[in-house]
Amino acid sequence: MRKVAIVGIGQTPVREHWQSNLRDLAVSALRDAMDDAGVETLDGVTVGNMLSGALSDQEHLGSLIVDYAGLDGVEGMKIEAACGSGGAAVRMAVKAVASGLMDTVGVVAVEKLTEYSGNHSTAALATAADADYETNMGLSFVGINALLMRRYMHEYGYEKRDFAVFPVNAHANAVHNPHAMFHFQIDEKTYSASKPVADPVSLLDASPIADGAAAVIVVAEEDVEKYKGMPISILACEVGTDTLALDNRKNPLWLRGVERSVKKAYHVAGVTPKDISLFEAHDAFSIMTALSLEASGFAEAGEALRFAEKTGVGINGGLPLSTMGGLKGRGHPVGATGVYQVVEAITQLRGEAPSPIQIPRPRYAMTQNVGGSGATVITSILTCLNK
Amino acid sequence: MRKVAIVGIGQTPVREHWQSNLRDLAVSALRDAMDDAGVETLDGVTVGNMLSGALSDQEHLGSLIVDYAGLDGVEGMKIEAACGSGGAAVRMAVKAVASGLMDTVGVVAVEKLTEYSGNHSTAALATAADADYETNMGLSFVGINALLMRRYMHEYGYEKRDFAVFPVNAHANAVHNPHAMFHFQIDEKTYSASKPVADPVSLLDASPIADGAAAVIVVAEEDVEKYKGMPISILACEVGTDTLALDNRKNPLWLRGVERSVKKAYHVAGVTPKDISLFEAHDAFSIMTALSLEASGFAEAGEALRFAEKTGVGINGGLPLSTMGGLKGRGHPVGATGVYQVVEAITQLRGEAPSPIQIPRPRYAMTQNVGGSGATVITSILTCLNK
């Protein structure tokens, strides 16, 4: 089994891209990553995407994107794992290179959500939940997160304002990321005044739907000198799963998918939570950040909010989170998010983040991409190759 | 890189399964394959499916199916490549095992199409074509195949009745396959009297949409003695792609995706077309069978129909096709078809086909799963492990 590394990254800004279609966004990010790596062609492409069929009447993205990227005849496949599609596409590329079947694999994750009415997008997104036992009862993803947040407050005695720490940090960092969707700061007061979407989830708890594409080039570690881009080693890219429906879980406040995924990742990478220099968590909703911190071993059950205040989650804190804005500040182009996280972790490890949000000498960066309310979790641990 | 083999197969009958939902069908086939292999758990599952989002309001099938199959926490991912989704899922499992990251991987491909109005299914299936340049102009897949068939007849001087050889053979074989959808014979007269769907494509040129699931268990060749099922070696499982839109192809009658895929497969397997004992072609439409035979190297351009008559495509012919009924006779549960083909090829290699349709001592079986009108092609070459 060959060790794998990433030698190229690319991304479009996260926006409402009304002037660009799905293929344009994907090709732009992929070609940027290829330029960064200094490659003219690829052995294969894995495409992460959730909703091209529902919202753009376009399935079959694998072959479409390789064709439009000028990679005539190359293998291209779409991988779907709801909001975890991007991370899943990275995982598939790791397998392709580790096997020796391919040497240079592009991963591009793309989503286009904003050209449609809110109801249409919300219904499409709800296909990540259990259609027979959740969605058909009228439950949307905001609703699922409202149930979890309410339960968390009830069980552990938190107030709504205690969650402010995550979105406030995300927006503070996003301001400095030119690819981020939101470039405005918020504070605890703005957060508390934010309108409810599904009580207790308010607008500033929820990441915005968005359009965008991000890409990386995965190669064998033994070959990195052949490529131009600064190589970053993928020490681990591990998957854990759980039930889709919340009501099938013994304890809905404990994300077993996260626990399974990180345990494997720490083991394979040979690190512990204390070694992590920055954590790109899946902060689709404030409650998800809290639950992820706990199941990832950073805080005890029910302690995530106190942990965040005490340890500090800012750029100079004990555990920097959402360093380029996270899903909340950078935006959440659903199936593309997992690759944005990896691109951002690599930007930090390379030392290429804008100075106010560059983590000083990061060693291990961890990304965690979550599909549904924790049913598919992909945790990656990355480091510079020669450290 | 490890060599890979299949040690378990499972399938549901291909039917209008109005009483079973997507997860039931998938779990049934997967558990049957696991029983055949004699395994209690799996390291991972790849799910082939195209239209669960559009037709069952359910994405995120990977985690859903592993959960309902009793594989708590196991990695599950959905792969989508239009009608090539099943073959693509096999390809992904091959990578997972070849890499050494996983030892025992389940592939299950599932589709549920028949509970919806014809228009809804036709629109959903059209997402396999180019949405911006084909579908939005009103072109459906029947229309695409009608254009190809008319052009073929014009270029090479064939009559409509010359295509009868493929559907007549498919139905003759399907009669003996208990899992097939159609259990009635047709002849040249029935074929010629068949009503037009999109002239010159008539009803008996077009494979029926259907529900079903098929599964295989992929393992390392070095480990096959650990499993119960008779092992079949995957000598090759190779992908070729082409443009989605027909109008981007230099010669629409030459399937470059097929040519690319088979060339790699023959090379990797070390065989030539003459070595193939049976060919499970993607006979979604009669014209696709003809074009596939040509681009696969069995017949010269424009010669497929004469080749079929001369060589014989029946069970005792020179190149048996659609030996268990093919897409035309067994039925075409879109994203599941590629795995049905592999299950059927293995049934033949194991000598387990019902006697009237068992190929005598087959050596190399070839399956070819096609997404769209040739934009994604996965060709596999299989043989018994100890021959």
Chai-1 contact restraints between the chains, C-beta under 6 A:
chainA,res_idxA,chainB,res_idxB,connection_type,confidence,min_distance_angstrom,max_distance_angstrom,comment,restraint_id
A,M1,B,S99,contact,1.0,0.0,6.0,A-B,restraint_1
A,M1,B,G100,contact,1.0,0.0,6.0,A-B,restraint_2
A,G53,B,G53,contact,1.0,0.0,6.0,A-B,restraint_3
A,G53,B,A54,contact,1.0,0.0,6.0,A-B,restraint_4
A,G53,B,T127,contact,1.0,0.0,6.0,A-B,restraint_5
A,A54,B,G53,contact,1.0,0.0,6.0,A-B,restraint_6
A,D57,B,T127,contact,1.0,0.0,6.0,A-B,restraint_7
A,D57,B,A131,contact,1.0,0.0,6.0,A-B,restraint_8
A,Q58,B,T127,contact,1.0,0.0,6.0,A-B,restraint_9
A,Q58,B,A131,contact,1.0,0.0,6.0,A-B,restraint_10
A,E59,B,E80,contact,1.0,0.0,6.0,A-B,restraint_11
A,E59,B,A82,contact,1.0,0.0,6.0,A-B,restraint_12
A,E59,B,T127,contact,1.0,0.0,6.0,A-B,restraint_13
A,E59,B,A128,contact,1.0,0.0,6.0,A-B,restraint_14
A,H60,B,A82,contact,1.0,0.0,6.0,A-B,restraint_15
A,H60,B,A128,contact,1.0,0.0,6.0,A-B,restraint_16
A,H60,B,G372,contact,1.0,0.0,6.0,A-B,restraint_17
A,G62,B,A81,contact,1.0,0.0,6.0,A-B,restraint_18
A,S63,B,T241,contact,1.0,0.0,6.0,A-B,restraint_19
A,S63,B,A375,contact,1.0,0.0,6.0,A-B,restraint_20
A,S63,B,T376,contact,1.0,0.0,6.0,A-B,restraint_21
A,L64,B,L244,contact,1.0,0.0,6.0,A-B,restraint_22
A,V66,B,T241,contact,1.0,0.0,6.0,A-B,restraint_23
A,D67,B,T243,contact,1.0,0.0,6.0,A-B,restraint_24
A,G73,B,T241,contact,1.0,0.0,6.0,A-B,restraint_25
A,G73,B,R260,contact,1.0,0.0,6.0,A-B,restraint_26
A,E75,B,V239,contact,1.0,0.0,6.0,A-B,restraint_27
A,G76,B,T241,contact,1.0,0.0,6.0,A-B,restraint_28
A,M77,B,I79,contact,1.0,0.0,6.0,A-B,restraint_29
A,M77,B,A81,contact,1.0,0.0,6.0,A-B,restraint_30
A,M77,B,A88,contact,1.0,0.0,6.0,A-B,restraint_31
A,K78,B,E80,contact,1.0,0.0,6.0,A-B,restraint_32
A,I79,B,M77,contact,1.0,0.0,6.0,A-B,restraint_33
A,E80,B,E59,contact,1.0,0.0,6.0,A-B,restraint_34
A,E80,B,K78,contact,1.0,0.0,6.0,A-B,restraint_35
A,E80,B,E80,contact,1.0,0.0,6.0,A-B,restraint_36
A,A81,B,G62,contact,1.0,0.0,6.0,A-B,restraint_37
A,A81,B,M77,contact,1.0,0.0,6.0,A-B,restraint_38
A,A82,B,E59,contact,1.0,0.0,6.0,A-B,restraint_39
A,A82,B,H60,contact,1.0,0.0,6.0,A-B,restraint_40
A,A88,B,M77,contact,1.0,0.0,6.0,A-B,restraint_41
A,K95,B,K95,contact,1.0,0.0,6.0,A-B,restraint_42
A,K95,B,A96,contact,1.0,0.0,6.0,A-B,restraint_43
A,K95,B,S99,contact,1.0,0.0,6.0,A-B,restraint_44
A,K95,B,L101,contact,1.0,0.0,6.0,A-B,restraint_45
A,A96,B,K95,contact,1.0,0.0,6.0,A-B,restraint_46
A,A98,B,S99,contact,1.0,0.0,6.0,A-B,restraint_47
A,A98,B,L101,contact,1.0,0.0,6.0,A-B,restraint_48
A,S99,B,M1,contact,1.0,0.0,6.0,A-B,restraint_49
A,S99,B,K95,contact,1.0,0.0,6.0,A-B,restraint_50
A,S99,B,A98,contact,1.0,0.0,6.0,A-B,restraint_51
A,S99,B,S99,contact,1.0,0.0,6.0,A-B,restraint_52
A,G100,B,M1,contact,1.0,0.0,6.0,A-B,restraint_53
A,L101,B,K95,contact,1.0,0.0,6.0,A-B,restraint_54
A,L101,B,A98,contact,1.0,0.0,6.0,A-B,restraint_55
A,T127,B,G53,contact,1.0,0.0,6.0,A-B,restraint_56
A,T127,B,D57,contact,1.0,0.0,6.0,A-B,restraint_57
A,T127,B,Q58,contact,1.0,0.0,6.0,A-B,restraint_58
A,T127,B,E59,contact,1.0,0.0,6.0,A-B,restraint_59
A,A128,B,E59,contact,1.0,0.0,6.0,A-B,restraint_60
A,A128,B,H60,contact,1.0,0.0,6.0,A-B,restraint_61
A,A131,B,D57,contact,1.0,0.0,6.0,A-B,restraint_62
A,A131,B,Q58,contact,1.0,0.0,6.0,A-B,restraint_63
A,V239,B,E75,contact,1.0,0.0,6.0,A-B,restraint_64
A,T241,B,S63,contact,1.0,0.0,6.0,A-B,restraint_65
A,T241,B,V66,contact,1.0,0.0,6.0,A-B,restraint_66
A,T241,B,G73,contact,1.0,0.0,6.0,A-B,restraint_67
A,T241,B,G76,contact,1.0,0.0,6.0,A-B,restraint_68
A,T243,B,D67,contact,1.0,0.0,6.0,A-B,restraint_69
A,L244,B,L64,contact,1.0,0.0,6.0,A-B,restraint_70
A,R260,B,G73,contact,1.0,0.0,6.0,A-B,restraint_71
A,G371,B,H60,contact,1.0,0.0,6.0,A-B,restraint_72
A,G372,B,H60,contact,1.0,0.0,6.0,A-B,restraint_73
A,A375,B,S63,contact,1.0,0.0,6.0,A-B,restraint_74
A,T376,B,S63,contact,1.0,0.0,6.0,A-B,restraint_75
